[in-house]
């Protein structure tokens, strides 16, 4: 899938081009810019694969913008849109750094062919960078660990993930970077005193080299390489998003796993960590304030186009079964993937590691088994040690993430389908008796009402006959003849003096006795004697 940023000032051109791009597979339009300044900013922040720019977008000349974009991102393919595609126009665009020229008015064959060539070029250049620039070694995985808010255990999770990676893969090079530049605690957790920090490296970001970054990295006795936050909070301003991106890019080439502890406080450096990461792990606790802060933070990242909530993973930390807010409620409140692994509330267990300032002080097998499972869920278990002399091939980061997301969604969908199917079957088995009981009660009430109506007719007929004949038998015959067959069975007539007659009628086709309802009805009428 190739991400595209479009720079077209004319809305008609935008509509025509997007209509064609939507018909092309493996293409995703990330943003549309209306000016050259906006286009340069989007290209820097969103890191697209292809940039399409109109020659008349303005206000700056299009050739200068192409040079700026390709200078910042040598691996991006720029395609220029021209009203007149002549040999001179093509040569001028290629000299500026473009990979091709698309003619306007647009045609599907022209646009698709130019995009295909641009995609092939991007694929080749990135394979070249991955292989030759790193000596044939695989680029490392970058995991950003972010807290929903302060106090949810972000640093503990990041540190113990790094420690478990080293324990399970002793030959792997793991770097833990404290990017919580204002309140970083990695140095305190690992008892590290440093002379340089990430701020010192960021100060020379414009002329940054690999050795400069590695000189600031400390190899801790646990086997974790550490790049710490500055001690002086005033130096936090040096860690800009641009500097952080350059530092992480170098660390990615030198280490198998790079874990960024981005802290639990909103900052530009935290947003940059989310943007450059292969995977983003958001740590939260199952309480209203933390979940609310997590949702607001994810919405802000989506609005800033540095991350998508659906692509993130959520870890529920400090799970307490006695909590009023259950951990099972968190997946219902976010579109991110909530991990099945959950870290229980373990204050006493962590106390030893905190006092000794060494994660290895925790000897509980179950604790490290949790973090091994956590590494598997976030994708770190796929990371292996880089060979020294054998060149290794890897797919692009987006392809790998796409496969992981598809597998996760498929697995999640299957689990959801199974849960829903089981829930429906259980509900049906419980509801059927209630439905049958309700239907029986309704039937009994309906039959009782009909019996009451016909009993009134029968009593009237019996009173009239009795007034003429004075015979109870003839009154019963008159009552039987006035009602339908099912209601006449068991009908009886009785008198109470010469002026009252009563008809008792059994309720047919009923089972009122089982529900405490009557099984027969008796109605009375006054006998009017005929003169």
C-alpha positions in Angstrom: 0.0 0.0 0.0 1.5 3.4 -1.1 0.6 6.5 0.8 0.1 9.6 -1.3 0.0 13.3 -0.5 -1.5 15.5 -3.2 -0.6 19.2 -3.7 -3.3 20.7 -6.1 -4.6 24.2 -5.7 -7.6 23.7 -8.0 -10.5 21.7 -6.5 -11.6 20.5 -10.0 -8.1 18.9 -10.4 -8.4 17.4 -7.0 -11.8 15.8 -7.8 -10.5 14.4 -11.2 -7.3 13.0 -9.7 -8.8 11.4 -6.6 -11.5 9.8 -8.7 -8.9 8.0 -10.7 -6.7 7.2 -7.7 -9.6 5.5 -5.9 -9.9 3.0 -8.8 -6.2 2.0 -8.4 -5.4 -0.8 -6.0 -2.7 -0.4 -3.2 -3.0 3.4 -3.1 -4.1 5.4 -0.1 -4.6 9.2 -0.3 -3.4 10.5 3.1 -3.9 14.3 2.6 -4.5 17.1 0.1 -2.6 20.4 0.3 -3.7 23.7 -1.2 -0.4 25.5 -1.1 3.3 24.8 -1.3 3.9 25.5 2.4 1.2 23.1 3.4 2.5 20.5 1.1 6.0 20.6 2.5 4.7 20.4 6.0 2.4 17.4 5.2 5.3 15.6 3.5 7.5 16.1 6.5 4.9 15.0 9.1 3.1 12.2 7.2 6.1 10.6 5.5 4.3 9.5 2.3 5.6 7.2 -0.4 4.5 9.4 -3.3 3.9 13.2 -3.6 1.9 14.5 -6.5 2.3 18.3 -7.1 0.7 20.6 -9.6 3.1 23.0 -11.5 0.8 26.0 -10.8 0.0 25.3 -7.1 2.1 28.4 -5.8 3.1 30.5 -4.2 6.7 29.1 -4.4 8.0 27.7 -7.7 7.3 24.0 -8.1 10.9 23.1 -8.8 12.0 24.6 -5.5 9.4 22.6 -3.6 10.4 19.4 -5.4 14.0 20.0 -4.4 13.0 20.7 -0.7 10.9 17.5 -0.5 13.5 15.2 -2.0 16.2 16.8 0.1 14.2 16.0 3.3 13.1 12.6 2.1 15.4 11.1 -0.5 13.2 7.9 -0.6 10.0 9.7 -1.6 8.8 9.8 -5.3 7.6 13.2 -6.5 5.3 13.3 -9.6 4.6 16.7 -11.2 1.2 17.5 -12.8 1.6 19.6 -16.0 -0.9 21.1 -18.4 1.6 20.7 -21.2 3.8 17.6 -21.0 6.6 18.4 -23.4 10.2 17.0 -23.4 11.4 20.3 -21.9 8.8 20.1 -19.1 9.8 16.5 -18.3 13.5 17.3 -18.3 13.0 20.4 -16.0 11.0 18.3 -13.6 13.5 15.4 -13.5 16.4 17.9 -13.0 14.5 19.2 -9.9 14.2 15.6 -8.5 10.8 14.5 -9.7 10.3 10.9 -10.8 7.8 11.7 -13.6 5.2 14.0 -15.1 1.5 13.4 -15.2 -0.4 15.1 -18.0 -3.6 17.1 -17.5 -6.4 16.4 -18.4 -5.9 13.1 -16.5 -6.3 9.7 -18.1 -6.4 6.4 -16.2 -3.6 4.7 -18.2 -1.3 7.6 -17.8 -1.8 8.1 -14.0 -1.7 4.4 -13.2 1.5 3.8 -15.3 3.3 6.8 -13.6 2.2 5.6 -10.2 3.4 2.0 -10.9 6.9 3.3 -11.9 7.0 5.6 -8.8 6.1 2.6 -6.6 8.8 0.5 -8.1 11.4 3.2 -7.6 10.4 3.7 -3.9 10.6 0.0 -3.3 14.0 -0.3 -4.9 15.5 2.7 -3.1 14.2 1.6 0.3 15.6 -1.9 -0.2 18.9 -0.3 -1.2 18.9 1.9 1.9 18.0 -1.1 4.2 20.6 -3.3 2.7 23.6 -1.2 1.8 23.4 1.5 4.3 23.2 -1.0 7.2 25.8 -3.4 5.8 23.2 -5.9 4.7 21.5 -5.9 8.1 17.9 -5.8 9.0 16.5 -2.5 10.3 15.4 -2.6 13.8 11.8 -2.5 15.2 10.7 0.7 17.0 8.1 0.3 19.7 6.7 3.5 21.4 5.3 3.0 24.9 2.9 5.8 25.9 1.0 6.3 29.1 -2.7 7.4 29.0 -1.7 9.7 31.9 1.0 9.9 34.5 1.2 7.1 37.0 -0.2 4.2 34.9 3.2 2.4 34.8 4.6 3.5 31.4 8.3 3.4 32.4 7.9 0.1 34.3 6.3 -1.5 31.3 8.9 -0.1 28.8 11.9 -1.1 31.1 10.6 -4.6 31.7 9.8 -5.2 28.0 13.4 -4.3 27.2 14.7 -6.5 30.0 12.6 -9.5 28.9 13.8 -9.0 25.3 17.4 -9.2 26.5 16.8 -12.2 28.8 15.1 -14.2 26.0 17.4 -13.1 23.2 20.8 -12.6 24.8 22.5 -11.7 21.5 19.9 -9.1 20.5 20.8 -5.4 20.7 18.1 -3.6 22.6 18.0 0.2 23.1 15.7 1.9 25.7 15.2 5.6 25.0 13.8 7.9 27.6 11.8 10.5 25.6 9.9 11.7 28.6 12.3 14.7 28.5 10.6 16.6 31.3 10.0 13.9 33.8 12.0 10.9 32.7 12.5 8.1 35.2 14.5 5.4 33.3 17.7 6.6 34.9 16.2 6.2 38.4 14.7 2.8 37.6 18.0 1.4 36.4 20.2 3.5 38.7 22.2 5.1 35.8 24.1 8.3 36.0 25.0 9.9 32.7 27.1 12.7 31.4 25.2 13.1 28.1 21.5 12.7 27.3 19.2 12.8 24.3 19.1 16.6 24.5 22.9 16.7 23.9 22.5 14.6 20.8 19.5 16.7 19.6 21.6 19.9 19.8 23.7 18.7 16.9 20.7 17.1 15.0 21.5 19.1 11.8 24.9 17.5 11.5 24.1 14.2 13.2 26.3 11.1 12.7 26.0 7.5 13.9 28.9 7.8 16.2 27.5 10.9 17.8 24.4 9.0 18.8 26.2 5.9 19.9 28.5 7.9 22.1 25.5 9.0 24.1 24.1 5.5 24.5 25.1 3.7 27.8 25.4 -0.1 28.0 23.7 -1.0 31.3 24.8 -4.0 33.3 21.4 -5.6 32.6 22.4 -5.8 28.9 20.1 -2.9 27.9 21.5 0.0 26.0 20.0 3.2 27.4 19.7 6.8 26.0 18.5 8.9 28.9 16.4 12.1 29.3 18.2 15.3 30.3 18.6 16.1 34.0 18.0 19.8 33.4 14.4 20.3 32.3 15.4 23.4 30.4 17.2 21.3 27.9 13.9 19.6 26.9 13.4 22.3 24.2 16.3 20.9 22.2 14.5 17.6 21.6 12.4 18.7 18.7 10.3 16.3 16.5 12.8 16.7 13.7 15.8 15.9 15.9 14.0 13.0 17.4 13.2 11.5 14.0 16.8 11.8 13.0 18.0 10.1 16.2 15.5 7.3 16.0 16.4 6.6 12.4 20.1 6.1 13.4 19.1 3.9 16.3 16.9 1.8 14.1 19.9 1.0 11.9 22.1 0.1 14.9 19.8 -1.9 17.2 17.4 -4.9 16.7 14.8 -3.3 19.0 14.3 0.3 20.0 11.8 1.0 22.8 10.8 4.6 23.2 9.4 5.5 26.7 7.3 8.5 25.6 5.9 9.1 29.1 2.4 10.0 30.1 2.4 13.7 29.4 1.4 15.4 26.2 4.3 17.0 24.4 5.6 17.5 20.8 8.3 14.8 21.5 5.6 12.3 22.5 3.7 13.0 19.3 6.9 12.5 17.3 7.5 9.1 19.0 4.0 8.0 18.0 4.7 9.1 14.4 8.0 7.3 13.9 7.1 4.0 15.6 6.4 0.7 14.0 4.0 -0.1 16.8 2.4 2.1 19.5 1.6 0.6 22.9 -0.7 2.8 25.0 -0.6 1.9 28.7 -3.7 2.6 30.8 -5.4 1.5 34.0 -9.1 0.4 34.3 -10.5 3.6 35.8 -12.5 6.4 34.4 -9.8 9.1 34.5 -7.2 7.0 32.7 -9.6 5.7 30.0 -10.9 9.2 29.4 -7.3 10.6 29.1 -6.4 7.7 26.7 -9.4 8.5 24.4 -8.6 12.2 24.4 -4.9 11.5 23.6 -5.8 9.1 20.7 -8.2 11.6 19.2 -5.5 14.3 19.4 -3.0 12.1 17.6 -5.5 11.3 14.9 -6.3 14.9 14.4 -2.6 15.8 14.1 -2.2 13.0 11.6 0.6 11.4 13.6 -1.2 8.2 14.4 -4.5 6.3 13.9 -6.4 5.0 16.9 -7.3 1.7 15.1 -3.6 1.0 14.5 -2.6 1.3 18.2 -2.5 -1.4 20.9 -3.7 -0.9 24.4 -2.3 -2.6 27.5 -4.4 -2.6 30.7 -2.0 -2.3 33.7 -2.6 -2.6 37.4 -5.7 -4.8 37.0 -7.6 -5.2 40.3 -10.5 -7.6 40.3 -12.1 -5.6 43.1 -12.2 -2.5 41.0 -15.6 -0.9 40.4 -14.5 -0.2 36.8 -13.9 -3.6 35.2 -11.0 -4.1 32.8 -13.5 -5.9 30.4 -15.1 -2.5 29.8 -12.0 -0.9 28.2 -12.4 -2.7 24.8 -15.9 -1.2 24.4 -14.6 2.3 24.7 -11.9 2.4 22.0 -11.4 1.3 18.4 -7.7 0.4 19.2 -6.8 -3.3 19.8 -6.9 -4.0 23.5 -4.3 -6.7 24.2 -5.4 -10.0 25.9 -2.3 -9.8 28.1 -3.1 -7.7 31.2 -0.7 -6.8 34.0 -2.2 -7.4 37.5 -1.7 -5.0 40.4 1.6 -6.1 41.8 2.9 -3.4 44.2 4.7 -5.8 46.5 6.3 -7.7 43.6 7.7 -4.5 42.1 8.9 -3.1 45.4 12.0 -5.3 45.3 13.0 -4.2 41.8 12.3 -0.5 42.7 14.4 -0.7 45.8 17.3 -2.5 44.2 16.9 -0.5 40.9 17.2 -3.6 38.9 14.4 -5.4 37.0 16.2 -8.7 37.4 15.4 -8.6 41.1 12.0 -9.9 40.2 12.3 -13.7 40.1 8.7 -14.6 39.7 8.4 -16.8 36.6 4.8 -15.8 36.1 5.8 -12.1 35.9 8.3 -12.6 33.0 5.9 -15.0 31.3 3.4 -12.1 31.1 6.0 -9.8 29.5 7.0 -12.6 27.0 3.4 -12.8 26.0 3.2 -9.0 25.8 6.2 -8.9 23.5 4.6 -11.5 21.3 1.4 -9.5 21.0 3.2 -6.2 20.1 5.4 -7.9 17.6 8.8 -7.9 19.3 9.0 -11.7 19.5 9.4 -11.7 15.7 12.6 -9.7 16.1 15.8 -11.8 15.9 19.5 -11.2 16.1 21.0 -9.7 13.0 23.6 -11.9 11.2 27.1 -10.5 10.9 27.8 -11.3 7.2 24.6 -12.6 5.6 22.4 -10.1 3.9 18.8 -10.4 5.0 15.8 -9.2 3.1 12.7 -7.7 4.7 9.5 -6.2 3.5 8.5 -2.6 4.0 7.3 -1.5 7.4 3.8 -0.8 6.1 3.5 -4.3 4.5 4.6 -5.9 7.8 2.2 -3.8 9.8 -0.6 -4.5 7.3 -0.1 -8.2 7.7 -0.1 -8.0 11.5 -3.3 -5.8 11.4 -5.1 -8.2 9.1 -4.2 -11.2 11.2 -5.2 -9.4 14.4 -8.5 -8.3 12.9 -9.2 -11.7 11.5 -8.3 -13.4 14.9 -10.4 -10.8 16.7 -13.3 -11.3 14.3 -13.2 -15.1 14.8 -13.1 -14.7 18.5 -16.0 -12.2 18.4 -18.0 -14.5 16.1 -17.5 -17.4 18.4 -18.5 -15.4 21.5 -21.6 -14.0 19.7 -22.6 -17.4 18.5 -22.3 -18.9 22.0 -24.1 -15.9 23.5 -27.0 -16.2 21.1 -27.3 -20.0 21.7 -27.3 -19.4 25.5 -29.9 -16.6 25.2 -32.2 -18.8 23.1 -32.0 -21.7 25.5 -33.0 -19.4 28.4 -35.6 -17.3 26.6 -37.6 -20.2 25.0 -39.3 -21.3 28.3 -40.2 -17.7 29.1 -41.7 -17.2 25.7 -43.8 -20.4 26.0 -45.0 -19.4 29.5 -46.0 -15.9 28.3 -47.9 -17.4 25.3 -49.8 -19.8 27.6 -50.8 -17.0 30.0 -52.0 -14.8 27.1 -54.0 -17.7 25.7 -55.6 -18.4 29.1 -56.6 -14.7 29.5 -58.1 -14.6 26.0 -60.2 -17.8 26.6 -61.3 -16.5 29.9 -62.6 -13.3 28.3 -64.5 -15.2 25.6 -66.0 -17.5 28.3 -67.2 -14.5 30.3 -69.0 -13.1 27.2 -70.7 -16.3 26.3 -71.7 -16.9 29.9 -73.5 -13.6 29.9 -75.5 -14.7 26.8 -76.3 -18.1 28.3 -77.5 -16.6 31.5 -79.8 -14.2 29.7 -81.3 -17.0 27.6 -81.8 -19.2 30.7 -83.5 -16.4 32.7 -86.0 -15.7 29.8 -86.8 -19.5 29.5 -87.2 -19.9 33.3 -89.6 -16.9 33.5 -91.9 -18.6 31.0 -91.7 -22.2 32.0 -90.5 -22.1 35.6 -88.5 -25.3 34.8 -84.7 -25.4 35.4 -84.2 -28.1 32.8 -85.7 -26.0 30.0 -83.7 -23.0 31.2 -80.5 -25.1 30.8 -81.5 -26.3 27.3 -82.0 -22.6 26.3 -78.6 -21.7 27.7 -76.9 -24.6 25.9 -78.5 -23.6 22.6 -77.3 -20.0 22.9 -73.6 -20.7 23.1 -71.0 -22.5 20.8 -70.3 -26.2 21.3 -67.0 -25.9 23.2 -68.6 -23.6 25.8 -71.7 -25.7 26.3 -69.8 -28.7 27.7 -70.2 -28.8 31.5 -72.7 -25.9 31.6 -75.0 -26.0 34.6 -78.0 -23.8 35.7 -79.1 -23.2 39.2 -81.7 -21.0 40.9 -81.6 -19.0 44.0 -85.2 -18.3 44.9 -87.8 -17.5 42.3 -86.1 -14.3 41.1 -82.4 -15.3 40.6 -80.9 -17.7 38.1 -77.2 -18.5 37.8 -75.2 -20.2 34.9 -71.8 -21.8 35.6 -69.7 -22.4 32.5 -66.3 -24.2 32.4 -63.5 -22.4 30.6 -62.7 -24.6 27.6 -59.2 -25.4 26.2 -57.6 -23.8 29.3 -55.1 -24.7 32.0 -55.7 -21.8 34.3 -55.2 -24.0 37.4 -51.5 -24.2 36.7 -51.2 -20.4 36.9 -53.7 -19.7 39.7 -56.3 -18.5 37.2 -60.1 -19.6 37.4 -61.2 -22.7 35.5 -64.9 -21.8 35.4 -67.1 -18.7 35.5 -70.6 -18.1 37.1 -72.9 -15.3 36.1 -76.4 -14.4 37.5 -79.5 -12.7 36.1 -82.8 -11.5 37.7 -85.8 -13.5 36.5 -88.6 -11.2 35.3 -91.9 -13.2 35.8 -94.2 -13.0 32.8 -97.7 -11.8 33.6 
